[in-house]
Amino acid sequence: MSEFPEFKFKGEPLDKENAMRFMSLLLAKNKEVPLDQADKDMLESFPVQVFLKRIKGYNLPFTVTDFFFVISLMTMCDTPGAIMILLRLCYQYYLITGKTLLGIEEWASMFPDGTPTTSELDTMWKSQKRGGLSDNMIDDVQYWLARHP
């Protein structure tokens, strides 16, 4: 089994609109809840379902908050592939920190220089391809359970 590539990126600063959204979420952080406890409309959205089903399916020992996920959707997650990359970035962060609930403050720690660019997301996606029938390493559970802190 080959090793899963570490996703690295430089990132780009948030635009003014998203910076204001981030600040609003940060200031209201006492109201954030784990994503699986978000309101019904949010839980029924396709991106949230993809994210939560993968956490459960891979038996991952962490989750994110609703605020973490909302700012991610606003800034970088516009495709199922980008959502999977976000999940992998969260996993990498978990392996380093051991934190099991990633909130808006952890989001800021994960993306101190901004979110990955479209080009960086594309490079990340291509880096996990292995060829063959099921060519996405990111879809294979064996690459998610390598080690825990």
Contacts in CASP RR format, 6 or more apart in sequence:
PFRMAT RR
TARGET T0000
AUTHOR 0000-0000-0000
METHOD contacts of the structure
MODEL  1
MSEFPEFKFKGEPLDKENAMRFMSLLLAKNKEVPLDQADKDMLESFPVQV
FLKRIKGYNLPFTVTDFFFVISLMTMCDTPGAIMILLRLCYQYYLITGKT
LLGIEEWASMFPDGTPTTSELDTMWKSQKRGGLSDNMIDDVQYWLARHP
1 142 0 8 1.000
2 130 0 8 1.000
2 137 0 8 1.000
4 88 0 8 1.000
4 128 0 8 1.000
4 137 0 8 1.000
4 138 0 8 1.000
4 143 0 8 1.000
4 146 0 8 1.000
5 127 0 8 1.000
5 128 0 8 1.000
5 137 0 8 1.000
6 92 0 8 1.000
7 85 0 8 1.000
7 88 0 8 1.000
7 89 0 8 1.000
7 92 0 8 1.000
7 124 0 8 1.000
7 127 0 8 1.000
9 116 0 8 1.000
9 117 0 8 1.000
9 120 0 8 1.000
9 121 0 8 1.000
9 124 0 8 1.000
10 113 0 8 1.000
10 117 0 8 1.000
10 120 0 8 1.000
11 111 0 8 1.000
11 113 0 8 1.000
11 114 0 8 1.000
11 115 0 8 1.000
11 116 0 8 1.000
11 117 0 8 1.000
11 120 0 8 1.000
12 113 0 8 1.000
12 114 0 8 1.000
12 115 0 8 1.000
12 116 0 8 1.000
12 117 0 8 1.000
13 19 0 8 1.000
13 113 0 8 1.000
13 114 0 8 1.000
14 22 0 8 1.000
14 75 0 8 1.000
14 114 0 8 1.000
14 115 0 8 1.000
18 71 0 8 1.000
18 74 0 8 1.000
18 75 0 8 1.000
21 71 0 8 1.000
21 74 0 8 1.000
22 71 0 8 1.000
22 104 0 8 1.000
22 108 0 8 1.000
25 32 0 8 1.000
25 67 0 8 1.000
25 70 0 8 1.000
25 71 0 8 1.000
25 104 0 8 1.000
26 104 0 8 1.000
26 105 0 8 1.000
26 108 0 8 1.000
28 67 0 8 1.000
29 67 0 8 1.000
29 103 0 8 1.000
29 104 0 8 1.000
29 105 0 8 1.000
32 65 0 8 1.000
32 66 0 8 1.000
32 67 0 8 1.000
32 68 0 8 1.000
32 103 0 8 1.000
32 104 0 8 1.000
33 65 0 8 1.000
33 66 0 8 1.000
34 63 0 8 1.000
34 64 0 8 1.000
34 65 0 8 1.000
34 66 0 8 1.000
34 101 0 8 1.000
35 42 0 8 1.000
35 48 0 8 1.000
35 51 0 8 1.000
35 52 0 8 1.000
35 63 0 8 1.000
35 64 0 8 1.000
35 65 0 8 1.000
35 66 0 8 1.000
35 68 0 8 1.000
35 69 0 8 1.000
36 43 0 8 1.000
36 52 0 8 1.000
36 63 0 8 1.000
37 66 0 8 1.000
38 48 0 8 1.000
38 66 0 8 1.000
38 69 0 8 1.000
39 66 0 8 1.000
42 48 0 8 1.000
42 66 0 8 1.000
43 49 0 8 1.000
43 52 0 8 1.000
47 69 0 8 1.000
47 73 0 8 1.000
47 77 0 8 1.000
47 80 0 8 1.000
47 83 0 8 1.000
48 69 0 8 1.000
50 80 0 8 1.000
50 83 0 8 1.000
50 84 0 8 1.000
51 64 0 8 1.000
51 69 0 8 1.000
51 83 0 8 1.000
51 86 0 8 1.000
51 87 0 8 1.000
52 63 0 8 1.000
54 60 0 8 1.000
54 84 0 8 1.000
54 87 0 8 1.000
55 62 0 8 1.000
55 63 0 8 1.000
55 87 0 8 1.000
57 141 0 8 1.000
58 141 0 8 1.000
58 144 0 8 1.000
58 145 0 8 1.000
59 145 0 8 1.000
60 87 0 8 1.000
60 91 0 8 1.000
60 94 0 8 1.000
60 144 0 8 1.000
61 94 0 8 1.000
61 100 0 8 1.000
61 148 0 8 1.000
62 90 0 8 1.000
62 91 0 8 1.000
62 94 0 8 1.000
62 98 0 8 1.000
62 99 0 8 1.000
62 100 0 8 1.000
62 101 0 8 1.000
62 102 0 8 1.000
63 100 0 8 1.000
63 101 0 8 1.000
63 102 0 8 1.000
64 72 0 8 1.000
64 90 0 8 1.000
64 101 0 8 1.000
64 102 0 8 1.000
64 103 0 8 1.000
65 101 0 8 1.000
65 102 0 8 1.000
65 103 0 8 1.000
65 104 0 8 1.000
67 103 0 8 1.000
67 104 0 8 1.000
67 107 0 8 1.000
68 102 0 8 1.000
68 103 0 8 1.000
68 104 0 8 1.000
68 106 0 8 1.000
68 107 0 8 1.000
71 104 0 8 1.000
71 107 0 8 1.000
72 86 0 8 1.000
72 107 0 8 1.000
72 115 0 8 1.000
75 114 0 8 1.000
75 115 0 8 1.000
76 82 0 8 1.000
76 86 0 8 1.000
76 115 0 8 1.000
76 116 0 8 1.000
76 121 0 8 1.000
77 83 0 8 1.000
77 86 0 8 1.000
81 125 0 8 1.000
81 138 0 8 1.000
82 121 0 8 1.000
84 138 0 8 1.000
84 139 0 8 1.000
85 116 0 8 1.000
85 121 0 8 1.000
85 124 0 8 1.000
85 125 0 8 1.000
85 138 0 8 1.000
88 124 0 8 1.000
88 128 0 8 1.000
88 138 0 8 1.000
89 110 0 8 1.000
90 102 0 8 1.000
90 110 0 8 1.000
91 144 0 8 1.000
93 99 0 8 1.000
93 102 0 8 1.000
93 106 0 8 1.000
93 109 0 8 1.000
93 110 0 8 1.000
94 100 0 8 1.000
94 102 0 8 1.000
94 149 0 8 1.000
95 147 0 8 1.000
95 148 0 8 1.000
95 149 0 8 1.000
96 149 0 8 1.000
97 106 0 8 1.000
97 149 0 8 1.000
98 149 0 8 1.000
99 106 0 8 1.000
102 110 0 8 1.000
116 124 0 8 1.000
128 136 0 8 1.000
128 137 0 8 1.000
128 138 0 8 1.000
129 135 0 8 1.000
129 136 0 8 1.000
129 137 0 8 1.000
130 136 0 8 1.000
130 137 0 8 1.000
134 140 0 8 1.000
137 143 0 8 1.000
END
